[in-house]
Every structure is written in structure tokens, then in C-alpha cells.
């Protein structure tokens, strides 16, 4: 992966993380780096399940958003309601 590809991946993670926080109406309280990591893990989950939607930085954005929402909801179930409003 080139440095440009890595930067595009980080930008995609930031965008997906912002979309997920807005869609769920909560903030995870883990900072923007943690949000990007969760979003990228969600993108991996989403791409494992399905791959569709616009692609940016080798990340299918719709699949990434759905996967990240699934991951955040699973984390909420596991850790409880430790969400900072």
C-alpha cells in the first residue's frame, strides 16, 4: 500500500466514523482516532458481508457504514451504555 492509499484509507475511516456517530446519535467517547479504528474494523466486517456502494480508498462506503453500525451496536451490547453524550 502506498502512502497515498494509506491516507485515503484514513480519510475513509474518518468519514465513515462521522456518519456512524451521526446515524446513531451518540458519540463513543473514544476520540477521533478510536472512531476511525472502529470505522475501519466495521468496514472490514461490512466488506466481508457484502461489497457495494461508492468506493474510496479501497473501502466501499455503504458497506463500511453498515458494518461499523453493526460493530458499534455490538460493542454497546457487550460494554453496556458507556456512551458520552
C-alpha positions as CSV (number, residue, x, y, z in Angstrom):
1,X,0.0,0.0,0.0
2,X,1.3,3.4,-0.9
3,X,1.3,6.4,1.4
4,X,-1.5,7.9,-0.7
5,X,-3.5,4.8,-0.4
6,X,-3.0,4.8,3.4
7,X,-4.1,8.4,3.6
8,X,-7.2,7.7,1.6
9,X,-7.9,4.8,3.9
10,X,-7.7,7.0,6.9
11,X,-9.9,9.7,5.3
12,X,-12.5,7.0,4.5
13,X,-12.3,5.8,8.1
14,X,-12.9,9.4,9.4
15,X,-15.8,9.9,7.1
16,X,-17.4,6.6,8.0
17,X,-16.9,7.2,11.7
18,X,-18.6,10.6,11.4
19,X,-21.5,9.1,9.5
20,X,-21.9,6.3,12.1
21,X,-21.9,8.8,15.0
22,X,-24.5,10.9,13.3
23,X,-26.6,7.9,12.4
24,X,-26.6,6.5,15.9
25,X,-27.0,10.0,17.5
26,X,-24.2,9.2,20.0
27,X,-20.5,9.6,20.5
28,X,-18.5,6.6,21.5
29,X,-16.2,8.8,23.8
30,X,-13.1,7.2,22.4
31,X,-11.8,10.2,20.4
32,X,-11.4,10.6,16.7
33,X,-8.6,8.0,16.4
34,X,-10.7,5.4,18.2
35,X,-13.7,6.3,16.0
36,X,-11.5,5.8,12.9
37,X,-10.3,2.4,14.1
38,X,-13.9,1.3,14.9
39,X,-15.0,2.5,11.5
40,X,-12.1,0.7,9.7
41,X,-12.9,-2.5,11.6
42,X,-16.6,-2.0,10.6
43,X,-15.5,-1.5,7.0
44,X,-13.8,-4.9,7.2
45,X,-16.9,-6.5,8.6
46,X,-19.1,-4.8,6.0
47,X,-16.9,-5.8,3.2
48,X,-16.8,-9.4,4.5
49,X,-20.6,-9.5,4.4
50,X,-21.2,-7.5,1.2
51,X,-19.4,-5.0,-1.1
52,X,-21.5,-2.3,-2.7
53,X,-21.7,1.4,-2.9
54,X,-19.2,4.1,-3.8
55,X,-15.6,3.1,-3.3
56,X,-13.0,5.4,-1.8
57,X,-9.5,4.3,-0.7
58,X,-10.5,0.6,-1.4
59,X,-13.4,1.0,1.1
60,X,-17.0,0.5,-0.1
61,X,-18.6,3.4,1.9
62,X,-22.1,2.0,2.2
63,X,-20.8,-1.4,3.3
64,X,-18.4,0.2,5.7
65,X,-21.2,2.3,7.3
66,X,-23.4,-0.7,7.8
67,X,-20.5,-2.8,9.2
68,X,-19.5,0.0,11.5
69,X,-23.0,0.4,12.8
70,X,-23.2,-3.3,13.4
71,X,-19.9,-3.2,15.3
72,X,-20.8,-0.2,17.4
73,X,-24.1,-1.8,18.4
74,X,-22.3,-5.0,19.3
75,X,-19.8,-3.0,21.4
76,X,-22.7,-1.2,23.1
77,X,-24.3,-4.6,24.0
78,X,-21.0,-6.0,25.3
79,X,-19.8,-3.0,27.3
80,X,-23.1,-1.5,28.3
81,X,-24.3,2.0,28.0
82,X,-20.9,3.7,28.5
83,X,-21.6,6.4,25.9
84,X,-20.7,10.0,26.4
85,X,-23.4,12.4,25.1
